[in-house]
């Protein structure tokens, strides 16, 4: 395993964090869809296309997740006044109330795996790499 590609380790970190989150969030009757709630909460008035780009999911998969979150009254869609064919996404009051709980679970995971304030430079560098990767496939 020591000779595994760097990207395999990144993928492993992501999968294990998702599994940890899911095991803790199941008590809240939510699955890994919480990442969408978090993104929408952190990026008010974002679009479905923003979610497709961020999570690398198909438009159809994202649409299904958004429908479920909307049915569960965790998010709301509003027509974008600048482009009536698109929607602006926002969390509802119910969706916003669960965000601090989800953040705490995520922070607990980071603490357990040894991520702390000293890793801020690494976080920033990984964000830069992710952004460049998204730009490459646009």
WOCOR-V753878 format. One record per residue. N is the residue number from 1. RES is the residue in one letter. BURIAL is # if it has 9 or more other C-alpha atoms within 8 Angstrom, else .. D_FIRST is the distance of its C-alpha to the first C-alpha in Angstrom with 2 decimals. Layout:
N_RES_BURIAL_D_FIRST ; N_RES_BURIAL_D_FIRST
//
This chain:
1_X_._0.00 ; 2_X_._3.80 ; 3_X_._5.38 ; 4_X_._5.29 ; 5_X_._9.02 ; 6_X_._10.83 ; 7_X_._12.62 ; 8_X_._9.82 ; 9_X_#_9.57 ; 10_X_._13.36 ; 11_X_._13.60 ; 12_X_._11.65 ; 13_X_._14.08 ; 14_X_._16.95 ; 15_X_._16.43 ; 16_X_._16.11 ; 17_X_#_19.12 ; 18_X_#_21.03 ; 19_X_._20.50 ; 20_X_#_21.69 ; 21_X_#_24.59 ; 22_X_#_25.56 ; 23_X_._25.72 ; 24_X_._28.03 ; 25_X_#_29.99 ; 26_X_#_30.87 ; 27_X_._33.60 ; 28_X_._35.08 ; 29_X_._35.04 ; 30_X_#_32.72 ; 31_X_._29.41 ; 32_X_._26.90 ; 33_X_._29.98 ; 34_X_#_30.51 ; 35_X_._28.54 ; 36_X_._31.53 ; 37_X_#_34.00 ; 38_X_#_32.39 ; 39_X_#_32.41 ; 40_X_#_36.01 ; 41_X_#_37.07 ; 42_X_._35.64 ; 43_X_._37.06 ; 44_X_#_40.56 ; 45_X_._42.14 ; 46_X_#_38.90 ; 47_X_#_38.89 ; 48_X_#_37.01 ; 49_X_._35.91 ; 50_X_._34.37 ; 51_X_#_32.20 ; 52_X_#_31.28 ; 53_X_#_30.21 ; 54_X_._28.29 ; 55_X_._26.31 ; 56_X_._26.10 ; 57_X_#_27.92 ; 58_X_._30.86 ; 59_X_#_34.36 ; 60_X_._35.06 ; 61_X_._32.19 ; 62_X_#_33.14 ; 63_X_#_36.78 ; 64_X_._36.09 ; 65_X_#_34.30 ; 66_X_#_37.14 ; 67_X_._39.74 ; 68_X_._38.25 ; 69_X_#_38.07 ; 70_X_#_41.61 ; 71_X_._42.85 ; 72_X_._41.39 ; 73_X_#_43.32 ; 74_X_#_40.30 ; 75_X_#_40.84 ; 76_X_#_43.86 ; 77_X_#_44.40 ; 78_X_._47.29 ; 79_X_#_48.56 ; 80_X_#_47.86 ; 81_X_._51.36 ; 82_X_._50.26 ; 83_X_._48.81 ; 84_X_._50.20 ; 85_X_._47.64 ; 86_X_._44.80 ; 87_X_#_44.17 ; 88_X_#_43.35 ; 89_X_#_41.06 ; 90_X_#_41.55 ; 91_X_#_40.74 ; 92_X_#_43.66 ; 93_X_._44.83 ; 94_X_#_42.91 ; 95_X_#_39.70 ; 96_X_#_40.24 ; 97_X_._40.79 ; 98_X_._37.31 ; 99_X_#_35.52 ; 100_X_._35.81 ; 101_X_._34.39 ; 102_X_#_31.37 ; 103_X_._30.89 ; 104_X_._31.04 ; 105_X_#_28.34 ; 106_X_#_26.10 ; 107_X_._27.04 ; 108_X_._26.31 ; 109_X_#_22.71 ; 110_X_#_22.40 ; 111_X_#_23.95 ; 112_X_._21.72 ; 113_X_._18.48 ; 114_X_._20.27 ; 115_X_#_21.53 ; 116_X_._25.05 ; 117_X_._27.80 ; 118_X_._26.27 ; 119_X_._23.60 ; 120_X_._26.38 ; 121_X_._25.85 ; 122_X_._22.21 ; 123_X_._23.51 ; 124_X_._26.16 ; 125_X_._23.93 ; 126_X_._21.63 ; 127_X_._24.90 ; 128_X_._26.16 ; 129_X_._23.15 ; 130_X_._23.54 ; 131_X_._27.25 ; 132_X_._26.93 ; 133_X_._24.62 ; 134_X_#_27.29 ; 135_X_._29.97 ; 136_X_._28.39 ; 137_X_._28.72 ; 138_X_._32.18
//
